[in-house]
């Protein structure tokens, strides 16, 4: 059964068990989906309010662009665990002969690349989500300020979780490839942090 097909209770029971997966990567994707979902919720709760009629077009654009991001992050919950399983299977390959050792080494490298790309994509999706959140600043139903802020917290946490998973996996890659992944990730994290601070400062104005 896919993780996304489990009940919330069963999923959390599995996470809390001694099973190696789902782990941090899948958990990060789930948190990210929840965060971007909160952004689209805030946009939805801004629509139809006379007070915020001027924000309608912006909110519609955020909902339209945000829902696919939520769907992709949801899919990443299973993709990340699949990537982990791919690495696990590669390490279990036989290594008695030179041919077996070569095949195992190649499989581990391929699986490591897959396992690095999975959280990097989650990080990229979190970046897209935070950019959408930024578009809500000053243009949302202020009764949803805490929801907006929690959305940003979730997206940022998901981004850092994905980033950690990128960093742990690049240790198994050559230096040039690892440096490329790190450069991409650091840029995304920097921009996500900026977006988070903007949203956090905005939402806290309504909680004094």
BATIBA-768996 format. One record per residue: x, y, z of N, C-alpha, C in turn; residue number from 1. Coordinates in Angstrom, 3 decimals, m for minus. Layout:
BATIBA-768996
n_east  n_north  n_up  ca_east  ca_north  ca_up  c_east  c_north  c_up  nulo
X  Y  Z  X  Y  Z  X  Y  Z  NUM
...
end
This chain:
BATIBA-768996
n_east  n_north  n_up  ca_east  ca_north  ca_up  c_east  c_north  c_up  nulo
0.837  m1.203  0.000  0.000  0.000  0.000  0.870  1.251  0.000  1
0.472  2.234  m0.812  1.187  3.493  m0.826  0.990  4.218  0.508  2
2.000  4.982  0.871  1.902  5.751  2.114  0.730  6.719  2.060  3
0.513  7.303  0.887  m0.549  8.290  0.744  m1.946  7.682  0.787  4
m2.013  6.361  0.749  m3.309  5.681  0.824  m3.623  5.208  2.241  5
m2.676  5.391  3.141  m2.863  4.979  4.526  m3.681  6.015  5.291  6
m4.300  5.595  6.368  m4.941  6.565  7.249  m3.838  7.366  7.941  7
m4.195  8.534  8.419  m3.219  9.347  9.147  m2.681  8.570  10.345  8
m3.569  7.886  11.051  m3.166  7.114  12.230  m2.152  6.036  11.857  9
m2.444  5.264  10.811  m1.546  4.173  10.418  m0.209  4.704  9.909  10
m0.260  5.808  9.186  0.983  6.412  8.695  1.870  6.829  9.871  11
1.281  7.496  10.838  2.060  7.951  11.984  2.583  6.787  12.820  12
1.789  5.725  12.911  2.250  4.528  13.611  3.475  3.953  12.913  13
3.461  3.948  11.578  4.585  3.420  10.812  5.816  4.300  10.981  14
5.623  5.614  10.918  6.746  6.533  11.111  7.375  6.336  12.489  15
6.540  6.099  13.488  7.022  5.968  14.868  7.611  4.596  15.171  16
7.521  3.678  14.219  8.047  2.334  14.430  9.539  2.287  14.117  17
10.125  1.082  14.183  11.541  0.948  13.870  11.782  0.666  12.389  18
10.753  0.822  11.566  10.920  0.667  10.121  11.789  1.813  9.600  19
12.765  1.526  8.724  13.661  2.574  8.238  12.995  3.570  7.300  20
11.870  3.174  6.742  11.138  4.077  5.843  9.640  3.871  6.073  21
8.859  4.941  6.020  9.234  6.308  5.622  10.096  7.005  6.662  22
10.973  7.842  6.135  11.863  8.581  7.012  11.717  10.079  6.814  23
12.816  10.788  7.016  12.781  12.238  6.968  12.378  12.824  5.635  24
12.740  12.162  4.560  12.402  12.681  3.239  10.913  12.662  2.974  25
10.289  11.542  3.276  8.842  11.424  3.087  8.100  12.350  4.042  26
8.579  12.414  5.282  7.950  13.299  6.262  8.042  14.752  5.816  27
9.155  15.123  5.224  9.326  16.494  4.739  8.344  16.807  3.623  28
8.169  15.871  2.711  7.232  16.081  1.610  5.810  16.269  2.139  29
5.447  15.471  3.144  4.118  15.593  3.744  3.924  16.967  4.378  30
4.910  17.415  5.119  4.838  18.725  5.767  4.748  19.838  4.719  31
5.509  19.677  3.631  5.470  20.673  2.565  4.110  20.757  1.908  32
3.506  19.594  1.648  2.171  19.569  1.050  1.172  20.262  1.966  33
1.301  20.022  3.248  0.409  20.644  4.219  0.592  22.158  4.231  34
1.844  22.605  4.151  2.122  24.039  4.173  1.559  24.768  2.968  35
1.820  24.227  1.780  1.304  24.872  0.571  m0.222  24.786  0.552  36
m0.761  23.676  1.090  m2.207  23.545  1.201  m2.811  24.643  2.059  37
m2.109  25.029  3.108  m2.588  26.130  3.944  m2.577  27.450  3.182  38
m1.595  27.636  2.316  m1.575  28.850  1.489  m2.811  28.906  0.590  39
m3.123  27.774  m0.060  m4.291  27.782  m0.949  m5.582  27.930  m0.143  40
m5.585  27.400  1.079  m6.748  27.572  1.940  m6.958  29.037  2.284  41
m5.886  29.727  2.640  m5.983  31.147  2.971  m6.476  31.939  1.763  42
m5.970  31.593  0.587  m6.435  32.265  m0.630  m7.926  32.012  m0.833  43
m8.351  30.765  m0.600  m9.761  30.422  m0.758  m10.659  31.150  0.226  44
m10.161  31.353  1.435  m10.956  32.038  2.463  m10.911  33.559  2.320  45
m10.091  34.025  1.388  m10.050  35.455  1.076  m11.042  35.772  m0.048  46
m11.230  34.795  m0.931  m12.183  34.963  m2.029  m13.609  35.094  m1.497  47
m14.403  35.887  m2.197  m15.813  36.006  m1.839  m16.100  36.953  m0.700  48
m15.052  37.521  m0.101  m15.247  38.501  0.966  m15.211  39.896  0.358  49
m16.265  40.642  0.578  m16.370  41.980  m0.013  m15.173  42.846  0.348  50
m14.698  42.681  1.563  m13.575  43.480  2.045  m12.310  43.244  1.220  51
m12.217  42.038  0.641  m10.991  41.666  m0.066  m11.223  41.453  m1.560  52
m12.245  42.096  m2.094  m12.600  41.872  m3.492  m11.454  42.204  m4.450  53
m10.642  43.171  m4.091  m9.530  43.549  m4.967  m8.446  42.478  m5.050  54
m8.480  41.514  m4.141  m7.454  40.466  m4.116  m7.894  39.193  m4.837  55
m9.099  39.206  m5.421  m9.682  37.987  m5.979  m8.815  37.360  m7.066  56
m8.355  38.156  m8.019  m7.556  37.606  m9.123  m6.277  36.966  m8.600  57
m5.641  37.646  m7.669  m4.397  37.115  m7.096  m4.652  35.797  m6.373  58
m5.735  35.734  m5.616  m6.060  34.516  m4.871  m6.382  33.360  m5.818  59
m7.116  33.659  m6.886  m7.426  32.618  m7.863  m6.156  32.065  m8.511  60
m5.211  32.944  m8.799  m3.942  32.512  m9.391  m3.156  31.635  m8.425  61
m3.172  31.997  m7.153  m2.450  31.206  m6.143  m3.076  29.832  m5.980  62
m4.392  29.773  m5.967  m5.073  28.476  m5.849  m4.782  27.604  m7.059  63
m4.867  28.199  m8.242  m4.635  27.444  m9.480  m3.207  26.920  m9.560  64
m2.258  27.744  m9.153  m0.850  27.324  m9.198  m0.471  26.458  m8.009  65
m1.149  26.659  m6.879  m0.767  25.956  m5.659  m1.224  24.515  m5.589  66
m2.391  24.230  m6.115  m2.904  22.864  m6.014  m2.006  21.827  m6.695  67
m1.446  22.110  m7.884  m0.506  21.145  m8.466  0.743  20.939  m7.617  68
1.177  21.988  m6.923  2.351  21.863  m6.044  2.014  20.947  m4.874  69
0.824  21.117  m4.323  0.376  20.232  m3.241  0.337  18.785  m3.731  70
m0.178  18.572  m4.935  m0.270  17.218  m5.486  1.106  16.597  m5.692  71
2.032  17.388  m6.206  3.386  16.881  m6.434  4.105  16.582  m5.126  72
3.942  17.441  m4.142  4.552  17.176  m2.837  3.948  15.933  m2.197  73
2.650  15.739  m2.396  2.004  14.533  m1.880  2.596  13.296  m2.540  74
2.819  13.360  m3.840  3.424  12.234  m4.556  4.845  11.965  m4.068  75
5.533  13.019  m3.644  6.907  12.874  m3.160  6.991  12.050  m1.877  76
5.901  11.953  m1.145  5.900  11.143  0.079  6.283  9.710  m0.251  77
5.686  9.154  m1.291  6.004  7.785  m1.708  7.279  7.718  m2.530  78
7.517  8.737  m3.352  8.718  8.719  m4.190  9.984  8.679  m3.359  79
10.006  9.414  m2.258  11.200  9.436  m1.426  11.447  8.065  m0.788  80
10.386  7.437  m0.316  10.543  6.105  0.266  10.956  5.093  m0.803  81
10.415  5.224  m2.002  10.819  4.344  m3.107  12.306  4.499  m3.401  82
12.792  5.744  m3.337  14.214  5.997  m3.590  15.079  5.351  m2.515  83
14.633  5.442  m1.275  15.373  4.791  m0.183  15.425  3.277  m0.403  84
14.303  2.708  m0.777  14.253  1.265  m1.002  15.169  0.840  m2.142  85
15.310  1.713  m3.121  16.203  1.431  m4.245  17.653  1.332  m3.774  86
18.043  2.236  m2.894  19.400  2.186  m2.333  19.582  0.933  m1.480  87
18.594  0.656  m0.660  18.659  m0.516  0.213  18.828  m1.789  m0.602  88
18.086  m1.897  m1.694  18.181  m3.079  m2.562  19.551  m3.169  m3.220  89
20.099  m2.025  m3.592  21.404  m2.019  m4.254  22.497  m2.523  m3.311  90
22.438  m2.104  m2.050  23.448  m2.544  m1.091  23.325  m4.036  m0.765  91
22.166  m4.615  m1.024  21.956  m6.040  m0.757  22.419  m6.934  m1.915  92
22.834  m6.322  m3.010  23.260  m7.103  m4.172  24.513  m7.904  m3.846  93
24.672  m9.060  m4.485  25.855  m9.898  m4.213  27.152  m9.217  m4.625  94
28.247  m9.570  m3.937  29.547  m8.949  m4.219  30.679  m9.972  m4.062  95
30.416  m11.165  m4.575  31.419  m12.234  m4.475  32.451  m12.152  m5.596  96
31.987  m11.886  m6.809  32.895  m11.831  m7.955  33.151  m10.383  m8.357  97
34.169  m10.187  m9.228  34.456  m8.842  m9.711  33.272  m8.267  m10.481  98
32.613  m9.137  m11.260  31.448  m8.687  m12.029  30.314  m8.250  m11.098  99
30.098  m9.026  m10.062  29.044  m8.681  m9.103  29.383  m7.387  m8.371  100
30.641  m7.226  m8.022  31.059  m6.008  m7.334  30.849  m4.782  m8.219  101
31.180  m4.918  m9.507  31.021  m3.809  m10.445  29.544  m3.458  m10.633  102
28.722  m4.495  m10.757  27.275  m4.273  m10.928  26.680  m3.625  m9.683  103
27.123  m4.083  m8.531  26.627  m3.518  m7.264  27.037  m2.060  m7.127  104
28.282  m1.768  m7.455  28.776  m0.398  m7.357  27.987  0.536  m8.268  105
27.728  0.068  m9.495  26.970  0.877  m10.457  25.538  1.091  m9.976  106
24.949  0.048  m9.410  23.569  0.151  m8.918  23.480  1.110  m7.739  107
24.475  1.061  m6.863  24.488  1.967  m5.704  24.609  3.415  m6.165  108
25.474  3.653  m7.152  25.640  5.021  m7.656  24.343  5.518  m8.281  109
23.714  4.689  m9.104  22.457  5.077  m9.748  21.373  5.351  m8.704  110
21.297  4.479  m7.710  20.288  4.644  m6.661  20.551  5.893  m5.829  111
21.819  6.199  m5.607  22.173  7.388  m4.830  21.765  8.661  m5.557  112
21.928  8.669  m6.864  21.500  9.819  m7.661  19.987  9.984  m7.569  113
19.263  8.868  m7.687  17.802  8.914  m7.562  17.401  9.419  m6.183  114
18.094  8.919  m5.166  17.782  9.285  m3.787  18.168  10.724  m3.468  115
19.050  11.314  m4.252  19.401  12.723  m4.083  18.430  13.610  m4.845  116
18.036  13.157  m6.030  17.095  13.934  m6.834  15.724  14.043  m6.166  117
15.330  13.005  m5.437  14.008  13.011  m4.804  13.863  14.171  m3.819  118
14.738  14.311  m2.833  14.592  15.445  m1.913  14.909  16.790  m2.564  119
15.769  16.787  m3.584  16.032  18.053  m4.275  14.752  18.551  m4.946  120
13.992  17.627  m5.524  12.725  18.010  m6.147  11.742  18.503  m5.084  121
11.723  17.853  m3.937  10.884  18.330  m2.839  11.283  19.750  m2.455  122
12.570  20.001  m2.395  13.070  21.343  m2.074  12.625  22.351  m3.130  123
12.697  21.958  m4.395  12.260  22.847  m5.475  10.765  23.152  m5.371  124
9.991  22.149  m5.011  8.548  22.352  m4.844  8.256  23.268  m3.659  125
9.026  23.117  m2.598  8.865  24.013  m1.447  9.180  25.453  m1.842  126
10.164  25.612  m2.690  10.513  26.948  m3.179  9.349  27.541  m3.963  127
8.754  26.737  m4.836  7.575  27.196  m5.582  6.456  27.582  m4.623  128
6.260  26.748  m3.613  5.210  27.019  m2.637  5.438  28.312  m1.881  129
6.688  28.551  m1.455  6.972  29.766  m0.702  6.816  31.001  m1.580  130
7.156  30.871  m2.853  6.965  31.996  m3.771  5.487  32.338  m3.897  131
4.633  31.323  m3.908  3.191  31.566  m3.945  2.733  32.230  m2.645  132
3.286  31.775  m1.535  2.946  32.379  m0.255  3.292  33.859  m0.225  133
4.426  34.213  m0.798  4.844  35.620  m0.831  3.816  36.486  m1.562  134
3.159  35.910  m2.555  2.172  36.670  m3.328  0.920  36.989  m2.506  135
0.749  36.301  m1.399  m0.398  36.571  m0.524  m0.135  37.709  0.456  136
1.117  38.074  0.625  1.455  39.109  1.605  0.704  40.408  1.289  137
m0.023  40.888  2.293  m0.797  42.114  2.127  m2.065  41.941  1.322  138
m2.361  40.698  0.927  m3.522  40.452  0.059  m4.309  39.228  0.532  139
m4.511  39.108  1.827  m5.211  37.940  2.347  m6.172  38.331  3.460  140
m7.069  37.436  3.731  m8.033  37.593  4.822  m7.258  37.530  6.137  141
m7.196  38.638  6.839  m6.342  38.692  8.038  m6.852  37.818  9.180  142
m8.095  37.353  9.081  m8.584  36.386  10.068  m7.835  35.060  9.956  143
m7.137  34.880  8.830  m6.380  33.644  8.578  m4.883  33.847  8.791  144
m4.529  34.898  9.514  m3.104  35.220  9.666  m2.310  34.063  10.267  145
m2.869  33.416  11.289  m2.131  32.308  11.918  m2.006  31.125  10.959  146
m3.030  30.867  10.162  m2.970  29.781  9.178  m1.894  30.075  8.135  147
m1.835  31.324  7.723  m0.827  31.756  6.756  0.574  31.551  7.324  148
0.763  31.964  8.578  2.061  31.804  9.222  2.449  30.353  9.412  149
1.485  29.530  9.800  1.768  28.100  9.982  2.112  27.454  8.637  150
1.452  27.916  7.575  1.791  27.410  6.248  3.250  27.674  5.924  151
3.703  28.892  6.211  5.094  29.247  5.942  6.053  28.423  6.797  152
5.694  28.212  8.063  6.524  27.382  8.946  6.648  25.962  8.410  153
5.538  25.420  7.925  5.545  24.061  7.384  6.413  23.967  6.135  154
6.249  24.927  5.236  7.028  24.898  3.992  8.524  25.031  4.296  155
8.861  25.912  5.224  10.278  26.087  5.577  10.840  24.827  6.229  156
10.084  24.224  7.134  10.543  22.987  7.772  10.732  21.882  6.732  157
9.793  21.798  5.803  9.886  20.784  4.744  11.118  21.017  3.888  158
11.383  22.272  3.586  12.536  22.610  2.756  13.842  22.205  3.437  159
13.953  22.507  4.724  15.179  22.144  5.441  15.308  20.631  5.585  160
14.173  19.947  5.775  14.226  18.496  5.847  14.698  17.894  4.534  161
14.173  18.414  3.437  14.599  17.941  2.119  16.078  18.247  1.889  162
16.504  19.430  2.299  17.899  19.838  2.138  18.841  18.911  2.903  163
18.457  18.543  4.118  19.274  17.601  4.885  19.408  16.266  4.146  164
18.327  15.841  3.517  18.367  14.572  2.794  19.206  14.662  1.529  165
19.229  15.826  0.910  20.140  16.031  m0.225  21.580  15.921  0.261  166
21.882  16.620  1.348  23.256  16.661  1.845  23.763  15.292  2.289  167
22.896  14.487  2.916  23.350  13.181  3.382  23.611  12.248  2.214  168
22.866  12.440  1.121  23.027  11.550  m0.032  24.186  11.932  m0.942  169
24.505  13.224  m1.027  25.595  13.626  m1.918  26.947  13.148  m1.421  170
27.024  12.721  m0.169  28.294  12.175  0.327  28.681  10.911  m0.427  171
27.706  10.290  m1.098  27.985  9.085  m1.871  28.259  9.356  m3.332  172
28.352  10.638  m3.711  28.594  11.008  m5.111  29.974  11.636  m5.276  173
30.425  11.764  m6.519  31.725  12.384  m6.751  31.650  13.878  m6.425  174
32.795  14.482  m6.217  32.865  15.852  m5.713  32.186  16.858  m6.632  175
32.377  16.708  m7.933  31.804  17.664  m8.881  30.277  17.609  m8.854  176
29.743  16.411  m8.859  28.291  16.256  m8.826  27.734  16.755  m7.498  177
28.428  16.429  m6.418  27.984  16.871  m5.096  27.983  18.388  m5.009  178
29.004  19.026  m5.550  29.094  20.485  m5.515  27.948  21.118  m6.290  179
27.559  20.501  m7.388  26.451  21.011  m8.193  25.141  20.946  m7.409  180
24.900  19.811  m6.770  23.691  19.667  m5.950  23.678  20.686  m4.812  181
24.821  20.863  m4.163  24.902  21.782  m3.028  24.644  23.219  m3.459  182
25.178  23.603  m4.611  24.979  24.965  m5.098  23.503  25.237  m5.380  183
22.844  24.272  m6.015  21.415  24.421  m6.299  20.606  24.521  m5.008  184
20.914  23.636  m4.088  20.175  23.599  m2.840  20.363  24.835  m1.993  185
21.591  25.326  m1.905  21.872  26.497  m1.079  21.146  27.729  m1.606  186
21.058  27.843  m2.927  20.347  28.968  m3.522  18.855  28.909  m3.165  187
18.285  27.718  m3.282  16.867  27.545  m2.972  16.578  27.824  m1.499  188
17.426  27.290  m0.631  17.242  27.495  0.806  17.327  28.972  1.166  189
18.268  29.685  0.568  18.411  31.106  0.844  17.162  31.882  0.474  190
16.587  31.574  m0.678  15.386  32.281  m1.123  14.159  31.868  m0.302  191
14.113  30.617  0.104  13.014  30.158  0.962  13.071  30.863  2.316  192
14.257  31.005  2.870  14.414  31.718  4.144  13.929  33.154  4.034  193
14.263  33.806  2.929  13.829  35.191  2.726  12.302  35.267  2.677  194
11.698  34.348  1.941  10.242  34.323  1.847  9.593  34.055  3.188  195
10.172  33.146  3.935  9.625  32.837  5.258  9.641  34.057  6.165  196
10.758  34.750  6.202  10.869  35.930  7.065  9.838  36.987  6.685  197
9.613  37.159  5.392  8.633  38.137  4.930  7.226  37.760  5.410  198
6.875  36.485  5.254  5.543  36.034  5.660  5.398  36.062  7.176  199
6.419  35.611  7.878  6.374  35.598  9.342  6.172  37.008  9.892  200
6.947  37.955  9.389  6.830  39.332  9.865  5.459  39.912  9.545  201
4.925  39.549  8.389  3.596  40.015  8.009  2.534  39.474  8.946  202
2.563  38.177  9.188  1.492  37.566  9.984  1.569  37.965  11.457  203
2.757  38.181  11.961  2.878  38.534  13.380  2.298  39.903  13.701  204
2.118  40.738  12.691  1.519  42.051  12.920  0.098  41.936  13.451  205
m0.562  40.813  13.137  m1.959  40.633  13.519  m2.112  39.856  14.823  206
m0.995  39.641  15.520  m1.029  38.830  16.737  m0.472  39.571  17.934  207
m0.477  40.881  17.843  0.067  41.685  18.942  m1.020  41.929  19.990  208
end
